[in-house]
């Protein structure tokens, strides 16, 4: 099997192309892709511990700590001491984060529209189902 037809290669290439498209659409915005990823996850899961979020983003905890420092300075994120572990911090979005979240949503929808151009709704649903099954298969390993 050639590398260019490998499923893993194709998925990785597509993910990289989608990240680049997202970054292009963010040009002119104060947001970076890394910041957008943090805000996106915190919008979905308020109160995540820093260490958990670092694992989800596949970055070192110190890298995430610096990123959260930036987001705190922008007043988009706040750290709160975890009630069950004083050494740990949970992360929450502030009200000021709503504006960048709207930018993230706008850019995400534009990239989604680009990547799914020519697909009918049934194909999109089928693709999402297949990707979910692949994800579930890998999480059971």
N, C-alpha and C positions, 0 to 999 in steps of 0.2 A: 504494500500500500504506500502510495507516495505521501509525503508530508502534507502537500497542499490539499489532499482530499481527506486527511485525518479529521475526525470529528472534533477532537480536542484542539487541533490547530485552527479549524474553522471557528469554533466558539471563542477561542482566545483572540483571534484576529477581529472578529465581529465586536467583541467587548472593547478592544483597543480602539477600533474605528468609532464606536459610539462615544467613548470617552473624549476622543479628539473632537468629534462633532459638538459635544456638550461644551467643551472648552472654547471652541470657536464661537458658539452662540453666547457664551458668557463674556466675550471681549467687550470692554467698556463698562462692565459691571465691577463693583468693588469685591465681588466674590471670587474665590478660587475654587477649583474643583474639589480640593481637599476640604475646604470649609463647607462647601455644599454637601459633601458626603456626610459630614458630621451633623449638620443641621437636619438633613433628611432623616437620618437614623433617630435623632432625638425627637423629631416630630412624630415618628412612628412609635417610639418607645421612651417616653419621658422618664427620667430618673435612672437611666442606665448608669452603672458604675463605669468609671474611666477605664478600668482594666478590661471590662467586658466589651466596651466600645472599641478599644484598641484591638482586641482579638477579632471582632467583627470586621474591622477595617483592614486587618492584616498589617498593622503598623506596630512599632515598638511603643510601649507605654510612654517613654520620654518624648517621642515624636508627637503623640497625641496630646501630652501635657502642654507642649509648646503651642500646638494648634488651639487648644482650649484657652490658653492664655490670650492669644490673639482675639478669639471670639468673645472673651470676657471684656477685653479692652473696647471692642466694638459694641459692647452691651447687648449681645445677642444670646449669650449663654451665661448661666450662673452655676457655680459649684455649691453643693450643699453637703454637709457632713452626713454620712449614712448613719441613721439612727441605730443600726445593728452593729456597726463597726466604725468607731471614731477615726480610724486610719484611712478609711475609704471615702471617696467622694462620689456623689451622684450628680448627674448633669441634667439641667433643665433649660429649656428655651425661655427667653424673656418675651415680653410683648413686642419689643423692638425687632425681634427676629421674624415677625410676620412679613415685613417687606422683602427681605431676602428669600423667604420661603415662597413668596409669589413669583419671584424671578426664577427660582429653581423649578417651580411647577410650569411656568411658561416655557422655559428652555427644554424641560423634559418632554412636554407635549410636542414641541416643534421637532425634536430629534426623533421621538416616537413616530410622528407622522412621516418623517423622511425615511426611516428604516422600514416602515410597514407600507410604503407606497406600492400600490398594485395588489395588495392583499385584500381579499374580501373578509368581512367580519367572521365568517365561519373558519377561515384559515387562521386568523389571528387567535381565535379561541382554541383551535386545535394546537397551534404552536405553543400557546401558554400552557395548555394541559400537558403537552409532551415535555416541555422544559421543567414543569413542576414534578413530573414523574421522574425525570433524570435527577433532579435535585434530591427528591426523596430517596431514590436508590443510593445515592452517594452518602446521604446522612445516616443510612442504616449500616454502613460498612464499619 
